[in-house]
């Protein structure tokens, strides 16, 4: 367990998302932290400093931290940037900083988002977007006054509410419900920083924020690109342009909203990756507890969209067997001949993102703006895999029956197999027997399997390292195609040319337990529609 020391006062609104991160409840990272008293007997600590309250006590912190080999320090609650991190001296310290302020915070390793308050921690799922624009907040400085004035000129279905002060508007959960029901949320700057809770409330509610890039008290141009170099949501400097910004994002709704939401889920995941990397760099030797298997689920436009019924059935079958594995959703782009499905597909993506973020947990969506086919989508997904093994599952091929994933993982990790297929028939068909190298099941580390030279893209467990090279061979110049259409002939040809040694380059097996060998089935997402090449 990694000790976390929180300096007083705690329980700050801007520490809520940090609390979720350290509790492994924002997006799973597998690290374990424990609250510690000031100052614990340990090699190192994570230190949370509410900056404005400790601005004149940096010498005290320098002396206290000298006992530790490493320190990961996080400055929160300091919109004015009063606490100068460079004044805390330690030979092995890394800083995360909220509401960064130009040169004062250049020593920070990471910029930590302000985050959302606790009444956005568990949002009700599936509430429809009914209002175009929502803003409820104080009108306490020029930037906010300009925002409210601009909204008077917006001829849209809107809810605009000026409140008497911070938290003095509608009840918190009513406010959260209104945010969930909105498509766009203008987010004027805070009292000092351009950042405000409202930006993250909108992101968590899958509402498009339009973020203020101008502080009311200091020169802050470029704040959002410094915080998020790949920021996907609009940022504004001149509120005379706000009506046009709103028109533009609503004209391409929900496509833009979907990309923003997928990006935000990825940002929450990235915070966990940063924790692991920085603790490793400090020498803390973190040991994330995670499944060795990442599940890749492919999805593309089908006739039943925007219904999510098929993919929900598939995800449920995965979660039943691999409750702790990360799932990467590969949401392919739309091929030209399916452009008539664009609206339904974007509505489907919107619904899937809601499920991924607020119901399924530990699910990373990757949306392709252009059609990449299975090969391209999978190559992109592999860049995000953090485990030695992958399980590939198409969106309409749920798992069924008992699957001993721990034992199967051992077989692949030991190098005895590169790929283990899960059959979609109750038995190996007689007409396919010539593609089996074993006519009888053999036990490999106690697991019943048969060698095969028949490739199938139906669910299969595979080595990540092997799959990378395999894809590079199947798609040497970035061509787009079904993986099976490339792999099937390559495997057969390698074996035909080189015999057993040709198969050893693939090491493909089918899991064949006694009796019924079926471990996946097909819900036919294409619904009889022709297969596109």
ABEGO torsion letter per residue (X at the ends): XBBBBBBOBBGBAAAAAAAAAAAGAABBAGBBBBBBBOBBBBABBBBBBBAAAAAAAAAAAAAAAAABABBBBBBBGBAAGABBAAABBBABBBBBBBGBBEAAAAABABBBBAEBBAAAABBBBGBBBABABBBBBBBABAAAAAAAAAAAABBBBBBBBBBABBGABBBAAAAAAAAAABABBBBBBBAABABBAAAAAAAAAGBBBBBBABBAABBABGAAAAABAABABBBBABAAAAAAAAAAAAAAOAAAAAAAAAAAAAAAAAAAAAAAAAAAAAGAGBBBBBBABBBBBBBBBBAAOABAAAAAAAAAAAAAABAABBBBBBBBBBBAAAAAAAAAAAAAAAAAAAAAAAAAEGBBBBBBABBAEAAAAAAAAAAABABABBBBBBAABBBBEBBBAAAAAAAAAAGABABBBBBABABBBAAAAAABABABBBBBGGBBBBBBABBBABBBBBBAAAAAAAAAAABAAGBBBBAAAAAAAAAAAAAAAAEAAAAAAAGBBBBBBBEBABABBBAGAAGGBBBBX
